[in-house]
Amino acid sequence: MAMIKALLILLLSYTTTTLAQKPTCQSKGLTRCPATAPFYNPDIYTNGLFRIVETTQCPPYNNPGWTNPAEACIFKMEYKLPLTPKMAKQPIPVGEKLTVFENITYLKEDPAPILGALGVFTNGVNIYGVGSPCGYSSKCPDQGAPSKWVDAVESEGHTVDTCGGHAAPSLHYHIHSGIGLTNNNGRKACNFTEDTPDHHSALLGWLFDGYGLYGRYSDGGKLPTDLDSCGGHTHSIDGADIYHYHMPDAYPWTIGCYTGCPEVSNNPRELSFVTTGPYGCT
């Protein structure tokens, strides 16, 4: 009996410590994103040079499961998206495939994937890339894995909501993929513009290089066959020839690389490297 009591005390102590260590909005002095309406909607406008998206980074749709794997908190941000994008001299990698290990796609460590936001959706939610640290349902190098970077959707897919989003340990809500946006029911539920049958997919958001991100379908409601390695192409939309990306429903989930030079101030920790080297983004 004494041994059972000791084990119960140990288990309770471990559980209490684990829960205490898990960050919450309150423990960080932040405000939790609303789980039900009214929601925060982004303020989107232009200033001549940039499209400005002022956002709380909170999702504008119902989701009470904010603890999977972390709470989503309000982070007010003003993103700047170039109105006249500048093409990079060569594609800027955001995460490159290395190999598949135990049914999980692992990414190269050099160049390392870009973490954090790559862009912003029209509903104010952050667009993240394919890369994520190993863990969750994937092994790390100390367990024999070939890299510390993995496909986030494959490794963390069990933690996302119906819109494909969740909060990072940093408590920022974000979406890695368009899995929840493949039909109009999903787009409507996640506060996106619905597609018109047999037409080009609607705009979903913008990457930090200023180029638009659209749904899966190109002209005539058909899947595009001429996308470049970044997931984009150029053709007429609303009477103007523009380069733009399409969001796939498979790897790399958002974009494969930046075609243009991203605005560094939107994610300086991760994007500062583009101002040096071969990219021509000065």
C-alpha positions in Angstrom: 0.0 0.0 0.0 2.8 2.4 0.9 4.5 1.7 -2.5 1.2 2.4 -4.4 0.8 5.7 -2.4 4.3 6.7 -3.3 3.7 6.0 -7.0 0.5 8.0 -7.0 2.3 10.9 -5.3 5.1 10.7 -7.9 2.6 10.6 -10.8 0.6 13.5 -9.5 3.9 15.5 -9.0 5.0 14.7 -12.6 1.6 15.6 -14.1 1.4 18.9 -12.1 4.9 19.8 -13.2 4.2 19.0 -16.8 1.1 21.1 -16.9 2.8 23.9 -15.1 5.6 23.9 -17.7 3.2 24.1 -20.6 3.0 27.7 -21.7 -0.4 29.4 -21.7 -1.5 32.9 -22.8 -2.1 33.8 -19.1 1.4 32.6 -18.0 3.0 34.8 -20.7 0.9 37.9 -19.9 -1.0 37.5 -23.2 -4.7 37.4 -24.2 -6.2 34.2 -25.6 -7.7 34.3 -29.0 -11.5 34.1 -28.9 -12.9 30.6 -29.3 -16.3 31.8 -30.5 -17.7 35.0 -32.1 -17.1 37.9 -32.1 -13.8 37.3 -33.8 -11.0 39.7 -34.9 -10.9 40.4 -38.6 -7.8 41.8 -40.3 -7.5 45.4 -41.5 -6.2 45.4 -45.1 -5.2 48.5 -47.0 -2.4 49.9 -49.3 -0.1 52.9 -48.8 1.4 53.2 -52.3 4.3 50.9 -51.7 2.9 48.0 -49.7 -0.3 46.1 -49.0 -0.7 46.4 -45.2 -2.3 43.6 -43.3 -3.0 44.5 -39.6 -3.9 41.3 -37.8 -4.1 39.7 -34.4 -3.0 36.4 -36.0 -6.1 34.8 -34.5 -8.4 32.6 -36.6 -11.9 34.1 -37.3 -13.8 30.9 -36.9 -15.0 28.7 -34.0 -12.5 26.4 -32.4 -12.6 25.6 -28.7 -9.6 23.2 -28.9 -6.9 25.8 -28.3 -4.7 23.5 -26.2 -3.8 21.2 -29.1 -0.8 21.4 -28.9 -0.8 24.9 -27.4 -3.1 27.9 -26.7 -3.5 30.5 -29.4 -2.8 34.0 -28.2 -3.3 37.5 -29.6 -0.2 38.9 -31.3 -0.9 42.2 -33.0 1.2 42.4 -36.2 1.4 44.7 -39.2 2.6 42.8 -42.3 4.0 44.7 -45.3 3.5 43.0 -48.7 5.2 44.7 -51.7 2.7 46.0 -54.3 5.4 45.7 -56.9 7.2 42.4 -56.1 10.8 42.0 -57.0 11.9 38.7 -58.6 14.8 37.1 -56.8 17.8 36.2 -58.9 17.2 32.6 -58.0 14.5 30.8 -56.0 14.8 31.2 -52.2 14.3 27.8 -50.5 11.8 27.6 -47.7 12.4 23.8 -47.0 13.9 21.2 -49.2 13.1 17.4 -49.1 15.9 15.1 -47.9 14.4 11.6 -47.6 11.5 9.6 -46.1 12.3 7.9 -42.8 9.6 5.7 -41.1 6.9 7.2 -43.2 7.8 10.8 -42.4 9.4 13.2 -44.9 12.6 14.7 -43.5 14.0 18.0 -44.8 17.6 19.1 -45.4 19.5 20.8 -42.7 21.4 22.9 -45.2 19.6 25.0 -46.3 17.5 24.9 -43.1 13.8 25.4 -43.6 12.3 28.9 -42.9 10.3 28.7 -39.7 7.5 31.0 -38.7 5.3 33.0 -41.1 6.0 33.0 -44.8 2.9 35.0 -45.5 -0.6 35.9 -44.4 -4.0 34.6 -45.4 -6.8 37.0 -46.3 -8.5 36.1 -43.0 -5.4 37.3 -41.0 -4.0 33.8 -40.1 -0.3 33.2 -40.6 0.9 31.1 -43.5 3.7 28.7 -42.4 5.9 26.6 -44.6 6.6 22.9 -44.8 9.3 22.8 -42.1 9.1 22.0 -38.4 11.4 20.6 -35.8 11.3 16.9 -35.2 9.2 15.5 -32.4 5.5 15.0 -32.0 5.1 11.8 -34.1 8.5 11.9 -35.7 11.9 10.8 -34.5 15.0 13.0 -34.0 18.6 12.4 -34.9 19.4 11.0 -31.5 16.8 8.3 -32.3 18.4 7.5 -35.7 16.5 10.0 -37.9 18.4 11.6 -40.8 17.6 15.3 -39.9 16.1 17.5 -37.2 13.7 19.0 -39.7 10.5 17.3 -40.8 7.4 17.8 -42.9 5.1 19.6 -40.4 1.9 18.3 -41.9 3.1 14.7 -41.6 4.5 15.1 -38.2 1.9 17.3 -36.6 -1.2 16.6 -38.7 -2.9 14.9 -35.8 -2.9 18.2 -33.8 -4.6 20.5 -36.3 -8.2 21.7 -36.4 -10.7 21.4 -39.3 -9.1 24.4 -41.1 -5.7 22.8 -40.9 -4.4 25.1 -38.2 -3.0 25.0 -34.7 -0.9 27.0 -32.3 2.9 26.6 -32.0 4.7 26.3 -28.7 5.3 30.0 -29.1 1.5 30.4 -28.9 1.1 31.7 -32.5 -1.8 30.3 -34.4 -0.9 29.3 -38.0 -1.8 27.0 -40.9 0.7 24.8 -42.7 -1.5 23.4 -45.5 -4.8 23.8 -47.3 -6.1 20.4 -46.3 -9.2 22.1 -44.7 -9.8 24.4 -47.7 -10.1 21.9 -50.6 -13.9 22.6 -51.1 -16.3 25.5 -50.6 -17.7 24.0 -47.4 -14.2 24.2 -45.8 -13.4 27.6 -47.2 -16.7 29.1 -46.0 -16.2 27.5 -42.5 -12.7 28.9 -42.3 -13.8 32.4 -43.5 -12.3 32.3 -47.0 -13.9 33.4 -50.3 -15.5 30.4 -52.0 -14.5 29.2 -55.4 -16.8 29.5 -58.4 -17.2 26.2 -60.3 -15.2 26.0 -63.6 -13.3 29.2 -62.7 -9.9 30.1 -61.3 -9.6 29.6 -57.6 -10.2 32.5 -55.3 -7.4 34.4 -53.6 -6.4 32.8 -50.3 -3.6 35.2 -49.2 -0.2 36.7 -50.0 3.3 35.5 -49.4 5.8 38.0 -48.0 7.3 38.6 -51.5 4.0 40.2 -52.4 2.7 37.5 -54.8 -0.8 36.1 -54.3 -1.6 32.6 -53.1 -4.7 31.1 -54.7 -6.5 27.8 -54.3 -5.8 24.6 -56.2 -7.4 25.5 -59.5 -6.3 27.5 -62.5 -8.3 28.7 -65.5 -11.5 26.8 -66.2 -11.4 25.2 -62.8 -8.6 22.8 -63.9 -5.5 21.8 -62.0 -2.5 23.7 -63.3 0.2 21.7 -65.2 2.8 24.4 -65.6 3.8 25.3 -62.1 7.4 26.1 -61.4 9.4 24.6 -58.4 8.0 27.2 -56.1 4.4 26.4 -57.0 3.6 29.4 -59.2 3.1 30.5 -62.7 2.0 33.6 -64.7 -1.2 34.2 -66.6 -4.1 36.6 -66.9 -6.2 37.2 -63.8 -8.8 40.0 -63.9 -7.3 41.2 -67.2 -3.7 41.5 -66.0 -0.8 39.0 -66.4 0.5 38.3 -62.9 2.7 35.8 -61.3 1.0 33.9 -58.4 1.2 30.7 -56.4 -1.3 27.9 -56.1 -1.8 26.1 -52.8 -1.5 22.3 -53.3 -3.1 19.6 -51.2 0.2 17.7 -51.0 3.9 18.4 -50.3 5.1 21.1 -50.0 1.6 22.2 -48.8 2.0 26.0 -49.3 5.0 27.1 -51.5 8.1 25.2 -52.5 10.2 28.4 -52.5 10.0 32.2 -52.8 10.1 33.4 -56.4 10.3 37.0 -55.2 12.2 38.8 -52.5 10.3 38.6 -49.3 9.9 41.7 -47.1 12.4 40.9 -44.3 10.7 43.0 -41.6 7.8 40.6 -41.5 10.0 37.7 -40.1 13.5 39.2 -39.6 14.9 36.3 -37.6 14.3 33.9 -40.5 14.4 36.1 -43.6 17.5 38.3 -43.1 19.7 35.8 -45.0 18.0 36.8 -48.3 19.8 40.2 -48.3 23.1 38.5 -48.8 24.3 35.7 -51.1 22.9 34.9 -54.6 19.3 36.1 -54.2 19.7 39.8 -55.1 17.3 40.9 -52.4 19.0 44.0 -51.2 
